[in-house]
């Protein structure tokens, strides 16, 4: 009997001990407040993470855009979603980035000139002398609902498993070379790096150059070793990648802006709630004027760094010199129309018409105007 009572007593002690371990930690008054309970429940919810691959390194326009987008998404979802940035190189090269967003391995990515191999219609942004001379106006045109949500634009991306979200101009494309370029004759035989994009190759062939494709990460050594004679980048890229250190001239022709598309995997995007889609759309709309100011500041600051730390010469083409290049660029629009068919041609004509409308609406005050473009005739739809 004593043995039996001893076993029962031991069991009771063990149960009591186990029960005490499961009790919540007591607050000062011995109970948990509703506010503490709500915080504990929020902490217990796992944060959702969206991946965002960049074509550029930290400190670039794309990085600044991605960082601000991440902040906005976190704010607008009350911390339920975090956006993780993958600067260039972390996920491979440019085509690796596009493959991963198409497959759904990451949710977001930027796509620019190299994207032309995946979305041929995106080469529209590589056409020279299509946009106005005013960068802010261009940013507004490209992100107005009439263009950003244009059925032809959206369909061209969605056919490749992508959802276009915003269009981000990153500054004027600036030529670098070891001689001054003022006319097509100066381009004669010059090996200039272009992205793997037929429109760019056609354009620079029309200018008299020898377009050469090379991966972004190999450009510095390519120019340093003499494999390339020139390069085409926005100012911030010339500076942050040290390209200016192996070139003698920067040439400003204002022929085109470097333009990247912010895009998502379409299947993933389609699976989002309407609320999540609205949050993303609100964020990209909010970023339109913000990123314009950022790229303007970054390119201005980086040009100052370049000129302060090198003897590089800056060449600015006159309107007459630009017009010679513009005339040479016009036949490339026919090449684009042949490449992309009716849908892409309609999209090009839509952009040209919107640019013309914006140009005609500019203030009459000369101090508020930039140099206007010569009127551009839209092409007929390709057969």
WOTA-V430973 format. One record per run of one state. SS is the DSSP state (H for helix, E for strand, L for the rest). FROM is the first residue (numbers start at 0). LEN is the number of residues. Records with the same first field share a line. If there is no record, write none. Layout:
SS->FROM-LEN + FROM-LEN
//
This chain:
L->0-1 + 21-12 + 44-3 + 53-7 + 76-4 + 86-7 + 103-4 + 111-1 + 117-2 + 126-8 + 143-1 + 148-2 + 158-3 + 172-1 + 177-6 + 187-3 + 194-3 + 206-3 + 213-2 + 224-5 + 233-1 + 240-2 + 246-2 + 252-4 + 270-3 + 308-4 + 316-2 + 329-1 + 360-5 + 368-15
H->1-20 + 33-11 + 60-16 + 93-10 + 112-5 + 119-7 + 134-9 + 144-4 + 150-8 + 183-4 + 197-9 + 215-9 + 234-6 + 242-4 + 265-5 + 273-35 + 318-11 + 330-30 + 365-3
E->47-6 + 80-6 + 107-4 + 161-11 + 173-4 + 190-4 + 209-4 + 229-4 + 248-4 + 256-9 + 312-4
//
